[in-house]
Amino acid sequence: FGNLSVIYKDNLILDERDKKKVVERLQDIVSGTSSRASISDISRKLKKSYSNLTKGLDSPSKNPGKIKETAQQLKEFSAELKEKRSQLETKKQAQEVLYGFEDKLKELKKEKELAQREYEANKVYFVAQQEIEKLNKELDEVLGDLNNYEELEKEKEEIQKQLKELKPVTDKDVEKMEDLSSKVRDNKNRLEELSARIEELKSHHWKKYYPAGRLTFIVAGILIAVGFLGLFNKLFFGSWFLLAAFAAYMFISGKYSEAVKLKELEKENKKHEDILDNFEKELDEMFQEFQLESLKHVREHNKNIHEKQVRLDGIEKQQKTLLRGKGLDQLKEEKKKLEKQLGVEQAKITDEQKSDPPTAKGQRALEKKLDDLSKEIEKANKKLIEAKTKLENIKISQEDVTELEEKIASLNKQEERYRRRAKVYEVISEALGEAQARSLKRSREALETSMSKYIDKITSGKYTDIKLDENFELQVMSSEKGDYVEADVLSTGMIDQLYIVARFGFLQLLYNPESVHAKTEEKREEAKHSRRPVMLLDDPFVNFDEERRDNMYHIIEELSREFQIILFTAVSVYDNWGSAQEI
């Protein structure tokens, strides 16, 4: 901004240092690099980095590059790896022989261990089997006694329960039951007589008087109903007298006395029924008390009780015999002890021994096998020691080979990275150079186009065109000579004007590069007005004559459409150039 956007009256022309900064910045913008390093610096660094990687590849070099140096290391390590792999293969063969002896020894030891276990297990089996037979015999005796005792105890409890429920019948109880039975029979006989008399009386009474009896009730009902009508008419009260006369007639005729006799018989029948129920109930209660069905079972009942008591005494004697002077708890404890001992001995026998019991002949064969295996193990141990001694003399290890392989793999990757990096540097350098040349060419063309618009006004038609060389040095087309000449041939005032216009062109490129690279005129115009850079003029035209100042005014006026131009001055000749502000 200080080099381009601020124009002082004593610094209208860019010196070489400022121009170099502007050109490098322009290169950075068109190439997209940072402002801390120019394209030239980047190119030089790329070439140096490429050389540091590839030196010595095409021709011998005292100080080869990293690629050549890495390749040499790979060659040395590969030869060393080949030698170590050969040694390692010899060691592996020795190890395989050693492992073969070790595996053989392990198999022999394992086989001996299994045979020894089987032998010891068989010994345990034979001892345990003898003890089990002994314990089973003792346990069978105890279980037999306990089972018999329990069976007797169950029978004893059942008899005691029955005796508790059965009650002996005394002579007094028999006499009472016989008396109750006699009374029940007498009452049943009396009830039969009463029932027959009542049925006979009912049959005779109703057959003789039933039709008249129904009529009697109908007549009595009518008379009663008519008597109540006397409440409305006194003449109807006479029906009550008729009702009384009718009742007297019924009483005198004897029909009433028969009805009274029937009632007395029914009442007596009910009384004997109640008495019979009481006697039967009392008799049933006595039968239930002694668990009897009838009187004829009394003698059998007492005999049954006596027999049960005799059997109970016999059971107790049998139980004492089974206990053999011991208590029941002691016999049960002896059973538990025998069962526990039997369980311990049975646990010593494996499932395999249960399904396939060992024999004495098999046990003798195991003894011979153990002796043979001990001799083979001794031979295998001697061969194993010899193989270990041979293996210890070979010092190479797989770790040494692996470490060297890892170094070679790392160097291969490193060489590949160096080669890729060198290729990247080469491609970037070529692309950067080509892009730099194309971009700067387009930038020069844009500057030439921008400045050519004003060359005619600046030189009053003497020079018609302008161009920039690769170093951005100005050249103008002379109409007199018909060729481009260096700007140094121009007058100082004209050069000042040209460089002022050049500053505007540079500024447009630096702050609005889209206008340079736009493909159409419409896009270029749009890009020009998208951003309007600021230009500060510190009274740069004070030494211009009136003609040059007027020419410059028209140029500034046209440029103000693309730039924000601020002119600082202490004279009033510029008051009509724009909007004047006093400060």
C-alpha positions in Angstrom: 0.0 0.0 0.0 2.8 2.4 0.8 4.7 1.6 -2.4 1.7 2.0 -4.7 -1.3 3.7 -3.1 0.5 6.7 -1.6 2.0 9.1 -4.2 4.2 11.9 -2.9 5.3 14.9 -5.0 8.9 13.9 -4.6 8.4 10.2 -5.3 6.3 9.8 -8.4 8.5 7.2 -10.0 9.0 3.7 -8.5 12.6 3.0 -7.7 14.1 -0.4 -8.4 13.6 -1.6 -4.8 10.0 -0.6 -4.7 9.3 -1.9 -8.2 10.9 -5.3 -7.2 8.6 -5.5 -4.1 5.6 -4.7 -6.2 6.4 -7.2 -8.9 7.2 -9.9 -6.4 3.9 -9.2 -4.6 2.1 -9.3 -7.9 3.7 -12.8 -8.6 2.6 -13.9 -5.1 -1.0 -12.8 -5.8 -1.3 -14.4 -9.2 0.4 -17.7 -8.0 -1.4 -17.8 -4.6 1.7 -17.8 -2.4 2.3 -15.9 0.9 3.8 -12.5 1.1 6.9 -13.6 3.0 8.7 -15.3 0.1 8.7 -14.4 -3.6 8.2 -16.8 -6.5 11.9 -16.6 -7.3 12.8 -17.5 -3.8 10.4 -20.5 -3.8 11.9 -21.7 -7.2 15.4 -21.5 -5.9 14.5 -23.4 -2.7 12.7 -26.1 -4.8 15.8 -26.5 -7.0 18.1 -26.8 -4.0 15.8 -29.3 -2.3 15.6 -31.4 -5.5 19.4 -31.4 -5.9 19.8 -32.5 -2.2 17.6 -35.5 -3.0 18.9 -36.5 -6.5 22.6 -35.7 -6.5 24.7 -38.7 -7.6 21.9 -40.6 -9.4 23.1 -39.7 -12.9 26.8 -39.4 -12.3 29.2 -40.2 -9.4 29.4 -37.6 -6.7 31.6 -37.1 -3.7 28.6 -36.0 -1.6 25.7 -38.0 -3.0 22.0 -37.0 -2.3 19.7 -38.7 0.1 18.3 -41.1 -2.6 21.7 -42.3 -3.6 22.9 -42.5 0.0 19.7 -44.5 1.0 20.2 -46.9 -2.0 23.8 -47.6 -0.9 22.6 -48.4 2.7 20.0 -50.7 1.3 22.6 -52.6 -0.7 24.8 -53.1 2.4 21.9 -54.1 4.6 20.5 -56.6 2.0 23.9 -58.4 1.9 24.0 -58.6 5.7 20.4 -59.8 5.8 21.1 -62.6 3.3 24.0 -63.8 5.5 22.0 -63.6 8.7 19.0 -65.5 7.2 21.4 -68.3 6.2 22.6 -68.5 9.8 19.1 -68.3 11.1 18.0 -71.2 8.9 20.8 -73.4 10.3 19.7 -72.4 13.8 16.0 -73.2 13.0 17.1 -76.7 11.8 19.0 -77.3 15.0 15.9 -76.0 16.9 13.6 -78.4 15.1 15.9 -81.3 16.1 15.9 -80.0 19.7 12.1 -79.5 19.7 11.7 -83.1 18.3 13.7 -84.4 21.3 11.7 -82.2 23.7 8.4 -83.3 22.2 9.5 -86.9 22.4 10.5 -86.5 26.0 7.3 -84.7 26.9 5.3 -87.6 25.3 7.3 -90.2 27.2 6.9 -88.3 30.5 3.2 -87.7 29.9 2.7 -91.4 29.0 4.6 -92.4 32.2 2.6 -89.9 34.3 -0.7 -91.3 32.9 0.5 -94.9 33.5 1.6 -94.0 37.0 -1.7 -92.3 37.8 -3.6 -95.4 36.5 -1.4 -97.7 38.6 -2.0 -95.6 41.8 -5.7 -95.3 41.0 -5.9 -99.1 40.6 -4.2 -99.5 44.0 -6.7 -97.2 45.6 -9.5 -99.1 43.8 -8.5 -102.5 45.1 -8.2 -101.3 48.7 -11.5 -99.4 48.5 -13.3 -102.3 47.0 -12.4 -104.5 49.9 -13.5 -101.9 52.4 -16.8 -101.3 50.5 -17.6 -105.0 50.7 -17.0 -105.0 54.4 -19.0 -101.9 55.0 -21.9 -103.0 52.8 -22.2 -106.2 54.9 -22.3 -104.3 58.2 -24.7 -101.7 56.7 -27.1 -104.4 55.4 -27.3 -105.8 58.9 -28.0 -102.4 60.5 -30.5 -101.4 57.7 -32.3 -104.8 58.1 -32.7 -104.2 61.9 -33.8 -100.6 61.4 -36.3 -101.5 58.7 -37.8 -104.3 60.8 -37.9 -102.0 63.8 -39.6 -99.3 61.8 -42.1 -101.7 60.4 -42.9 -102.9 63.9 -43.1 -99.3 65.1 -45.6 -98.5 62.4 -47.7 -101.5 63.4 -47.3 -100.6 67.1 -48.5 -97.0 66.4 -51.5 -98.2 64.4 -52.5 -100.6 67.2 -52.1 -97.9 69.8 -54.2 -95.6 67.7 -56.9 -98.3 67.4 -56.8 -99.1 71.1 -57.0 -95.4 71.9 -60.1 -95.2 69.8 -61.7 -98.5 71.0 -63.3 -98.5 74.5 -64.2 -101.7 76.4 -67.9 -102.4 77.0 -68.8 -103.0 80.6 -71.8 -105.1 81.9 -73.5 -101.9 83.0 -73.2 -100.5 79.4 -74.6 -103.7 78.0 -77.5 -103.6 80.3 -78.2 -100.0 79.4 -78.0 -100.7 75.7 -80.4 -103.7 76.1 -82.9 -101.5 78.0 -82.7 -98.8 75.3 -83.2 -101.4 72.6 -86.3 -102.7 74.4 -87.8 -99.3 74.8 -87.2 -98.6 71.1 -89.0 -101.8 70.1 -92.0 -100.9 72.5 -92.3 -97.4 71.1 -92.1 -98.6 67.5 -94.9 -101.1 68.2 -97.1 -98.4 69.9 -96.5 -96.1 66.9 -97.5 -98.8 64.5 -100.8 -99.2 66.5 -101.5 -95.5 66.6 -100.7 -95.1 62.9 -103.2 -97.8 62.0 -105.9 -96.2 64.2 -105.4 -92.8 62.8 -105.5 -94.0 59.3 -108.7 -95.9 60.0 -110.4 -92.9 61.7 -109.3 -90.6 58.9 -110.6 -92.9 56.3 -114.0 -93.4 58.0 -114.5 -89.7 59.0 -113.7 -88.3 55.5 -115.5 -90.8 53.5 -118.7 -90.2 55.6 -118.5 -86.5 56.1 -116.2 -85.1 53.4 -118.9 -83.9 51.0 -121.0 -82.4 53.8 -117.9 -81.0 55.3 -117.0 -79.1 52.2 -120.6 -77.9 52.0 -120.4 -76.9 55.7 -117.4 -74.7 55.1 -119.0 -73.1 52.0 -122.3 -72.4 54.0 -120.3 -71.0 56.9 -118.3 -68.8 54.6 -121.4 -67.4 52.9 -123.1 -66.7 56.3 -120.0 -64.8 57.5 -119.8 -62.7 54.4 -123.5 -61.9 54.5 -123.2 -60.9 58.2 -120.6 -58.3 57.3 -123.0 -56.8 54.8 -125.1 -55.8 57.9 -122.8 -52.9 58.3 -124.6 -51.4 55.4 -128.1 -52.9 55.9 -129.3 -54.2 59.3 -131.4 -56.9 57.7 -128.2 -58.8 56.8 -127.2 -59.1 60.5 -129.7 -62.0 60.6 -127.1 -64.2 58.9 -125.1 -64.3 62.2 -128.0 -66.0 63.9 -128.2 -68.5 61.1 -124.4 -69.2 61.5 -124.8 -69.9 65.2 -127.7 -72.3 64.6 -125.6 -74.1 61.9 -122.7 -74.6 64.4 -125.0 -75.9 67.1 -126.3 -78.4 64.6 -122.9 -79.6 63.7 -121.9 -80.1 67.3 -125.1 -82.0 68.3 -124.8 -84.3 65.3 -121.4 -85.9 66.6 -119.3 -84.7 63.8 -117.2 -82.5 66.1 -116.5 -85.4 68.6 -114.9 -87.5 65.9 -112.6 -84.7 64.9 -111.6 -84.2 68.5 -110.7 -87.9 68.9 -108.6 -87.7 65.7 -106.6 -84.8 67.1 -105.9 -86.7 70.4 -104.6 -89.7 68.5 -102.3 -87.6 66.3 -101.0 -85.8 69.4 -100.2 -89.1 71.1 -98.5 -90.3 67.9 -96.3 -87.3 67.9 -95.4 -87.8 71.5 -94.3 -91.4 70.9 -92.3 -90.3 67.8 -90.3 -87.9 70.0 -89.7 -90.5 72.6 -88.6 -93.0 70.0 -86.2 -90.4 68.5 -84.6 -89.8 71.9 -84.2 -93.5 72.6 -82.7 -94.2 69.2 -80.4 -91.2 69.5 -79.1 -92.3 72.9 -78.6 -95.8 71.6 -76.7 -94.6 68.5 -74.5 -92.5 70.6 -73.5 -95.5 72.7 -72.9 -97.6 69.6 -70.7 -94.8 68.2 -68.9 -94.4 71.5 -67.9 -98.1 71.4 -67.7 -98.3 67.6 -70.5 -100.9 67.4 -73.1 -101.6 64.8 -75.5 -103.6 67.0 -75.7 -105.4 70.3 -74.5 -108.7 68.8 -71.0 -107.2 68.2 -70.4 -106.4 71.8 -68.6 -109.7 72.7 -66.5 -109.5 69.5 -65.6 -105.9 70.3 -64.0 -106.8 73.7 -62.2 -109.8 72.2 -60.7 -107.6 69.5 -59.4 -105.2 72.1 -57.7 -108.0 74.0 -56.0 -109.4 70.9 -54.6 -106.0 70.0 -53.2 -105.6 73.5 -51.5 -109.0 73.3 -50.0 -108.1 69.8 -48.7 -104.8 71.2 -46.8 -106.5 74.0 -45.3 -108.9 71.5 -44.1 -106.0 69.2 -42.3 -104.3 72.1 -40.4 -107.5 72.9 -39.4 -107.9 69.2 -38.1 -104.3 69.1 -36.0 -104.9 72.2 -34.5 -107.9 70.5 -33.6 -106.0 67.3 -31.8 -103.2 69.3 -29.6 -105.7 71.0 -29.3 -103.7 74.1 -28.8 -100.4 72.3 -31.0 -97.4 71.9 -32.7 -96.5 68.6 -30.7 -93.3 68.3 -27.5 -95.3 68.7 -28.5 -97.7 65.9 -29.4 -94.8 63.6 -26.1 -93.1 64.4 -24.3 -96.4 63.6 -26.1 -96.4 60.2 -25.1 -92.8 59.4 -21.5 -93.6 60.3 -21.4 -96.7 58.1 -23.1 -94.7 55.2 -20.5 -91.9 55.5 -17.6 -94.4 55.5 -19.1 -96.2 52.5 -19.5 -92.8 50.7 -15.9 -92.0 51.3 -14.7 -95.4 50.0 -17.1 -95.2 46.9 -15.8 -91.7 46.1 -12.3 -93.2 45.7 -13.6 -95.2 42.7 -13.7 -93.2 39.5 -16.5 -93.4 36.9 -14.2 -95.1 34.5 -13.3 -97.8 37.1 -17.0 -98.3 37.7 -17.7 -98.9 34.0 -14.5 -100.9 33.4 -13.2 -102.3 36.7 -9.4 -102.9 36.8 -8.0 -106.4 37.1 -4.9 -107.9 38.8 -3.5 -108.9 35.4 -3.8 -105.4 34.1 -2.0 -104.0 37.2 1.0 -106.3 36.6 1.1 -105.1 32.9 1.2 -101.5 34.2 4.2 -102.2 36.4 6.2 -103.5 33.4 5.2 -100.5 31.2 6.4 -98.0 33.9 9.8 -99.7 34.0 10.2 -99.6 30.1 9.2 -95.9 30.0 11.7 -94.9 32.6 14.5 -96.4 30.5 13.3 -94.6 27.3 13.1 -91.2 29.2 16.7 -91.6 30.3 17.9 -92.1 26.7 15.8 -89.1 25.4 17.4 -86.8 28.1 20.9 -87.6 26.9 20.0 -86.7 23.2 18.3 -83.5 24.4 21.4 -82.3 26.2 23.5 -82.9 23.0 21.0 -80.9 20.8 21.0 -78.0 23.3 24.8 -77.8 23.3 24.9 -77.6 19.5 22.2 -74.9 19.4 23.9 -72.7 22.0 27.0 -72.3 19.6 24.8 -70.5 17.1 24.4 -66.9 18.3 22.1 -65.4 15.7 18.5 -64.8 16.7 15.2 -64.0 14.9 15.2 -60.6 16.5 18.5 -59.7 14.7 16.9 -60.7 11.4 13.7 -58.9 12.2 15.5 -55.8 13.2 17.5 -55.8 10.0 14.3 -56.4 7.9 12.6 -53.5 9.6 15.6 -51.3 8.8 15.5 -52.3 5.2 11.7 -51.8 5.1 12.2 -48.4 6.7 14.9 -47.5 4.2 12.8 -48.7 1.3 9.9 -46.5 2.5 12.4 -43.6 3.0 13.8 -44.0 -0.5 10.3 -44.1 -1.9 9.4 -40.9 0.0 12.6 -39.2 -1.2 11.8 -40.2 -4.8 8.2 -39.1 -4.5 9.3 -35.8 -2.9 11.9 -35.2 -5.7 9.2 -35.9 -8.3 6.9 -33.5 -6.5 9.6 -30.8 -6.4 10.2 -31.3 -10.1 6.6 -31.1 -11.0 6.0 -28.1 -8.8 9.0 -26.3 -10.2 7.8 -26.8 -13.8 4.2 -26.0 -13.0 5.2 -22.9 -10.9 7.5 -21.6 -13.7 4.9 -22.1 -16.3 2.1 -20.6 -14.2 4.4 -17.7 -13.2 5.2 -17.0 -16.8 1.6 -17.2 -17.9 0.2 -15.1 -15.0 2.9 -12.4 -15.3 2.3 -12.3 -19.1 -1.4 -11.8 -18.6 -0.6 -9.2 -15.8 1.7 -7.3 -18.2 -0.9 -7.4 -20.9 -3.5 -6.1 -18.5 -1.2 -3.3 -17.4 -0.3 -2.5 -21.0 -4.0 -2.3 -21.9 -4.8 -0.1 -18.9 -1.9 2.3 -19.6 -2.4 2.4 -23.3 -5.8 4.1 -22.8 -4.0 7.2 -21.4 -0.7 7.3 -23.4 -2.2 9.4 -26.1 -3.4 12.0 -23.6 -0.2 12.0 -21.6 2.1 12.5 -24.7 -0.3 14.7 -26.7 -0.4 12.2 -29.5 3.4 11.8 -29.9 3.5 8.3 -28.5 0.6 5.9 -29.4 1.3 2.6 -27.5 3.1 1.3 -24.5 4.4 -2.1 -23.4 6.3 -3.7 -20.5 9.2 -6.2 -20.8 9.7 -9.2 -18.6 11.1 -7.0 -15.9 8.2 -4.6 -16.1 10.3 -1.8 -17.6 8.3 0.7 -19.6 8.7 1.1 -23.4 6.6 3.4 -25.6 5.8 3.3 -29.4 7.4 6.3 -31.1 5.4 7.5 -34.2 8.5 9.1 -35.5 10.8 6.1 -35.3 8.0 3.5 -35.8 9.3 1.3 -33.0 9.3 1.0 -29.2 11.8 3.1 -27.3 12.8 3.1 -23.6 10.9 5.5 -21.3 14.2 7.2 -20.5 14.0 9.2 -23.8 10.8 10.9 -22.5 10.8 14.1 -20.6 10.7 14.0 -16.8 7.1 15.4 -16.6 5.9 12.8 -19.1 7.7 10.0 -17.3 6.0 11.2 -14.0 2.6 11.0 -15.7 3.3 7.5 -17.1 4.4 6.1 -13.8 1.4 7.6 -12.0 -0.8 5.8 -14.4 1.3 2.6 -14.0 0.8 2.8 -10.2 -3.0 2.8 -10.8 -2.6 -0.3 -13.1 -0.5 -2.1 -10.5 -2.9 -1.3 -7.8 -5.9 -2.6 -9.8 -4.0 -5.9 -10.3 -2.9 -6.3 -6.7 -6.3 -5.5 -5.1 -8.6 -6.7 -7.9 -6.8 -9.6 -9.8 -10.2 -11.0 -10.9 -10.4 -8.2 -13.5 -7.2 -9.5 -15.1 -8.2 -13.2 -15.3 -11.9 -12.6 -16.3 -12.7 -14.3 -19.6 -15.2 -11.7 -20.9 -15.3 -7.9 -21.0 -18.5 -7.9 -18.9 -16.8 -10.0 -16.2 -13.8 -7.7 -16.2 -16.0 -4.6 -15.8 -17.9 -6.4 -13.0 -14.7 -7.3 -11.2 -13.3 -3.8 -11.5 -16.2 -2.3 -9.7 -16.4 -5.1 -7.1 -13.7 -3.5 -5.0 -12.5 0.1 -5.3 -8.9 0.5 -3.9 -7.9 3.7 -2.1 -5.3 6.0 -3.7 -3.7 8.8 -1.6 -2.1 11.7 -3.6 0.1 14.1 -1.6 0.1 17.1 -4.0 2.1 15.1 -6.7 1.2 17.5 -9.5 2.6 20.7 -8.0 5.5 20.8 -10.6 3.1 20.1 -13.6 2.4 22.9 -16.0 -1.2 23.8 -16.7 -1.4 21.6 -19.8 0.0 18.5 -18.0 -2.2 19.2 -15.0 -5.3 19.4 -17.3 -4.4 16.2 -18.9 -3.9 14.6 -15.5 -7.3 15.9 -14.4 -9.1 14.0 -17.2 -7.1 10.9 -16.4 -7.8 11.1 -12.6 -11.5 11.8 -13.3 -11.8 8.6 -15.4 -9.8 6.5 -12.9 -12.0 7.7 -10.0 -14.7 5.3 -11.3 -12.5 2.4 -10.3 -10.6 3.9 -7.3 -11.2 6.0 -4.2 -8.9 8.9 -4.8 -8.0 11.4 -2.1 -5.8 14.4 -3.1 -4.0 16.3 -0.4 -3.1 19.9 -1.5 -2.5 23.4 -0.2 -3.4 25.2 -3.4 -6.9 26.1 -4.8 -6.3 25.1 -8.4 -7.7 21.6 -7.6 -11.0 22.9 -6.1 -13.0 21.9 -9.1 -11.5 18.3 -9.3 -13.9 16.8 -6.9 -15.5 17.4 -3.4 -13.1 19.7 -1.5 -12.8 19.3 2.3 -10.8 21.6 4.6 -8.8 19.9 7.3 
